[in-house]
Amino acid sequence: MADEDPTVPIICEACGTETRVPLESLADTLERHNENRHDGEQIAQVDPEIADRIADLVADDLGLLEEE
């Protein structure tokens, strides 16, 4: 399992779908889905809970959450 690429959950409430895609193809998959199914409107997205957690980790890593 260590050889597998990390996957990210994406959801599309309009289509009622949820899936996991490899991190390396995330942007292309979202763009393709939204272009083909929703005329380019950004409907499908990374699971909001996961996106929030990633944002928190990045902010912490960059020191943005540290009090002065």
VENGIBEL-V332268 format. One record per residue. N is the residue number from 1. RES is the residue in three letters. PHI is phi as a letter, one per 40 degrees, with the letter a starting at -180 (* if undefined). OMEGA is omega in whole degrees, -180 to 180 (NA if undefined). Layout:
N:RES:PHI:OMEGA + N:RES:PHI:OMEGA
This chain:
1:MET:*:-179 + 2:ALA:c:180 + 3:ASP:c:-177 + 4:GLU:c:175 + 5:ASP:c:176 + 6:PRO:c:179 + 7:THR:b:-178 + 8:VAL:b:178 + 9:PRO:c:173 + 10:ILE:b:-180 + 11:ILE:b:173 + 12:CYS:b:-179 + 13:GLU:c:-180 + 14:ALA:c:180 + 15:CYS:c:-177 + 16:GLY:g:-178 + 17:THR:b:173 + 18:GLU:a:-179 + 19:THR:a:175 + 20:ARG:b:179 + 21:VAL:b:177 + 22:PRO:d:-178 + 23:LEU:d:-177 + 24:GLU:c:180 + 25:SER:b:-176 + 26:LEU:d:-176 + 27:ALA:c:-180 + 28:ASP:c:-180 + 29:THR:c:179 + 30:LEU:c:-180 + 31:GLU:c:-179 + 32:ARG:c:180 + 33:HIS:c:-177 + 34:ASN:c:178 + 35:GLU:c:-176 + 36:ASN:c:-173 + 37:ARG:b:-171 + 38:HIS:b:179 + 39:ASP:f:176 + 40:GLY:g:178 + 41:GLU:c:-175 + 42:GLN:c:-179 + 43:ILE:c:177 + 44:ALA:c:-176 + 45:GLN:a:171 + 46:VAL:c:178 + 47:ASP:d:-175 + 48:PRO:d:178 + 49:GLU:c:179 + 50:ILE:c:180 + 51:ALA:c:178 + 52:ASP:c:-179 + 53:ARG:c:178 + 54:ILE:c:178 + 55:ALA:c:178 + 56:ASP:c:-180 + 57:LEU:c:179 + 58:VAL:c:179 + 59:ALA:c:179 + 60:ASP:c:180 + 61:ASP:c:180 + 62:LEU:c:180 + 63:GLY:g:-177 + 64:LEU:c:-178 + 65:LEU:c:-179 + 66:GLU:c:176 + 67:GLU:c:-180 + 68:GLU:c:NA
